[in-house]
Amino acid sequence: MTSGWPYPRVIAHRGGGTLAPENTIAGFETGARFGHRMAEFDAKLSADGISFLLHDDTVDRTSNGHGFAAELPYRTLAQLDAGSWFDPRFKGERMPTLADVAECVERLGMDVNIEIKPSRGHELATGDRVTRDAAAMWRNRTPPILSSFSDEALFAAQKAAPDLPRGLLLAQIPADWRERATHLGCLAVHVLHHSLDAALVTAFKSADLWVMAYTVNDLSRAQMLIDWGVDAICTDRIDLIAPDAFGA
């Protein structure tokens, strides 16, 4: 049987939610300033195989650069301004490596959910590299929970570090969710909160799975989900949904 959820119950989405540029050191520091003890973020690979933080396949939306991340070496990515798009106050923020983040969250005392976010066509390589890096960087610390929409990435993660906990990310609920979670050795499902109802949460819990709901920005909705048995809430409103809103 899976034991109780071992992480904080409120998770800061992409580090700083709506208050800082996503997937940056400034984001994690912002989350920590509001007392949050766990953050979610996206990790993928540069052209030269460096694990770094970015949500999209391209760098266009969240930096002053252009192009596909998978085609750019990290030395190029590191030169981009990943903060000014959000607010001039964050000018000079960069896309950190996974190693940068491991050091930052240790300093801040935060646990993490690493979403493996492979660029298209790089699912297996990303799942393998990010997982191996995470296993090494979080050795002798609370292990990160790895999640992904990609079964291939989770399969690679399972092979690379079977002891790291994994979560199957779902926007909609497929008929074969139980089989997929079992095949990939997942301990959790991370589910778009609009897709959840009380009966479905009960079904997930009956399958011995932790349930994390994303991205929940309304306190009353968050409380309803917790009352249904959801284990954790991932939120952009880190200023509205307090770290201890639902207990430790």
C-alpha positions in Angstrom: 0.0 0.0 0.0 1.2 3.6 -0.8 1.6 5.4 2.5 0.3 8.9 3.1 1.3 11.8 0.9 4.8 12.7 2.2 5.0 16.2 0.7 3.5 19.6 1.5 -0.2 19.9 0.5 0.2 23.2 -1.5 2.6 23.3 -4.4 3.7 26.6 -6.0 3.2 26.2 -9.8 6.4 26.8 -11.8 8.0 28.3 -8.7 6.3 31.6 -8.2 2.9 31.2 -9.7 1.5 34.5 -11.1 4.0 36.6 -9.1 7.3 35.9 -10.9 8.6 34.7 -14.2 8.0 30.9 -14.5 10.7 28.4 -14.1 13.3 30.8 -12.8 15.3 31.2 -9.6 13.4 34.4 -8.9 10.2 32.3 -9.0 11.4 29.8 -6.4 12.6 32.7 -4.2 9.2 34.3 -4.5 7.4 31.1 -3.6 9.6 30.7 -0.6 9.0 34.3 0.5 5.3 33.4 0.7 6.1 30.4 2.9 5.7 27.7 0.3 7.7 24.6 1.0 7.2 22.8 -2.4 7.4 24.0 -6.0 6.6 22.4 -9.4 8.6 23.2 -12.5 9.3 21.9 -16.0 12.6 20.4 -17.1 13.8 19.5 -20.6 17.1 19.1 -22.5 19.2 21.6 -24.5 20.8 20.5 -27.8 23.9 19.5 -25.8 22.0 17.4 -23.3 21.9 19.8 -20.4 18.8 19.5 -18.1 17.3 23.0 -17.8 14.0 24.7 -17.0 11.5 25.6 -19.7 7.9 24.8 -20.3 7.5 25.4 -24.1 9.2 23.7 -27.0 10.4 27.2 -28.1 12.0 29.9 -26.1 9.9 32.7 -27.7 7.2 33.1 -25.1 9.3 33.4 -22.0 12.5 35.0 -23.2 14.0 37.5 -25.6 15.2 34.7 -27.9 13.7 32.7 -30.7 13.8 29.1 -31.8 13.4 25.5 -30.6 15.1 24.7 -27.3 16.1 21.3 -28.5 18.2 22.9 -31.2 20.1 25.4 -28.9 23.1 24.6 -26.8 22.8 25.6 -23.2 25.5 28.3 -23.5 23.1 30.0 -25.9 20.1 29.5 -23.7 22.0 30.8 -20.7 22.5 34.2 -22.4 18.7 34.8 -22.9 16.7 37.1 -20.7 13.9 35.0 -19.2 12.6 37.7 -16.9 11.8 40.9 -18.7 8.8 39.4 -20.6 7.1 39.1 -17.2 8.2 42.4 -15.7 11.2 44.7 -16.1 12.0 44.1 -12.4 13.1 40.6 -13.4 15.4 41.6 -16.2 18.4 39.3 -16.5 16.7 36.2 -15.0 17.9 33.2 -17.0 16.7 29.7 -17.7 18.4 27.8 -14.9 19.9 24.4 -15.2 18.5 21.6 -13.0 21.7 21.8 -11.0 21.1 25.5 -10.3 17.6 24.7 -9.1 18.8 21.8 -6.9 21.1 24.2 -5.1 18.5 26.9 -4.9 15.7 24.7 -3.4 18.1 23.2 -0.9 19.0 26.7 0.3 15.3 27.6 0.5 14.2 24.3 2.1 11.7 23.4 -0.6 10.6 20.0 -1.9 9.9 19.7 -5.7 7.8 18.2 -8.3 9.8 17.9 -11.5 7.6 17.8 -14.6 9.6 16.1 -17.3 8.6 18.2 -20.3 10.4 16.7 -23.4 10.6 18.6 -26.6 8.8 16.7 -29.3 10.8 13.6 -30.4 13.0 13.7 -27.3 10.8 11.9 -24.9 13.0 8.9 -24.0 16.3 10.9 -23.8 14.7 13.6 -21.7 13.1 11.1 -19.3 16.4 9.3 -18.9 18.7 12.4 -18.5 16.4 14.4 -16.2 15.8 11.4 -14.0 19.5 10.5 -13.7 20.3 14.1 -12.9 17.6 14.4 -10.3 18.6 11.1 -8.6 22.2 12.4 -8.3 21.3 16.0 -7.3 18.7 15.0 -4.7 20.7 12.2 -3.1 20.3 12.1 0.7 17.4 14.6 0.4 13.6 14.3 0.2 13.3 12.8 -3.3 11.5 14.8 -6.0 8.3 13.4 -7.4 8.7 13.2 -11.2 5.6 13.7 -13.4 4.9 13.8 -17.1 2.2 13.7 -19.7 4.6 11.5 -21.7 4.4 7.7 -21.1 7.7 7.4 -22.9 9.4 9.8 -20.6 7.9 8.1 -17.5 9.0 4.7 -18.9 12.6 6.0 -19.2 12.4 7.5 -15.7 11.2 4.2 -14.3 14.2 2.5 -15.9 16.7 5.2 -14.9 15.8 5.5 -11.2 13.0 3.1 -10.2 13.0 4.3 -6.6 12.1 7.9 -7.4 8.3 8.4 -7.1 6.4 9.1 -10.4 3.1 10.8 -11.2 1.1 10.3 -14.4 -0.1 13.7 -15.6 -3.7 13.8 -17.0 -5.7 16.6 -18.5 -8.6 14.3 -19.3 -9.3 10.9 -17.8 -8.6 8.0 -20.2 -10.4 4.7 -19.8 -7.0 3.0 -19.2 -5.7 5.3 -16.5 -5.3 2.4 -14.0 -3.4 0.2 -16.5 -1.1 3.1 -17.5 -0.3 4.1 -13.9 0.4 0.4 -13.0 2.6 -0.2 -16.1 4.7 2.9 -15.4 5.0 2.2 -11.7 3.3 5.5 -10.8 2.4 6.3 -7.2 0.4 9.3 -8.1 -1.9 10.9 -10.7 -1.6 14.7 -11.3 -5.0 15.7 -12.7 -6.4 18.9 -14.2 -8.8 19.9 -11.5 -11.7 20.5 -13.8 -11.6 16.8 -14.7 -12.1 15.7 -11.1 -15.2 14.8 -9.1 -15.7 13.1 -5.8 -16.3 9.7 -7.4 -13.2 9.8 -9.5 -11.0 10.9 -6.5 -12.4 7.8 -4.7 -11.5 5.6 -7.6 -7.9 6.9 -7.7 -7.5 6.4 -4.0 -9.0 2.9 -4.2 -6.3 2.2 -6.8 -3.8 3.2 -4.1 -2.7 6.4 -5.9 -1.9 9.8 -4.5 -3.9 12.5 -6.2 -2.5 16.0 -7.0 -4.9 18.6 -8.6 -3.6 21.3 -10.9 -3.8 24.3 -11.4 -6.2 25.4 -8.7 -6.5 29.2 -8.1 -9.7 29.4 -6.1 -9.6 28.7 -2.4 -13.1 27.3 -2.1 -12.5 25.0 -5.1 -9.2 23.9 -3.5 -11.0 23.1 -0.2 -13.6 21.1 -2.1 -10.9 19.0 -3.7 -9.2 18.4 -0.4 -12.5 17.4 1.1 -12.9 14.8 -1.7 -9.6 13.3 -0.7 -7.1 15.0 -3.0 -3.7 14.9 -1.5 -2.2 18.2 -2.9 -3.1 21.3 -4.7 -0.8 23.0 -7.3 -1.6 26.7 -7.6 -0.6 29.9 -9.4 -2.2 31.9 -6.6 0.6 31.4 -4.1 -0.6 34.6 -2.4 -4.2 33.4 -2.0 -3.8 29.7 -1.1 -1.5 29.6 1.9 1.1 26.9 2.4 -0.7 25.6 5.5 -4.3 26.2 4.2 -5.1 22.5 4.5 -2.7 21.4 7.3 0.9 20.2 7.0 
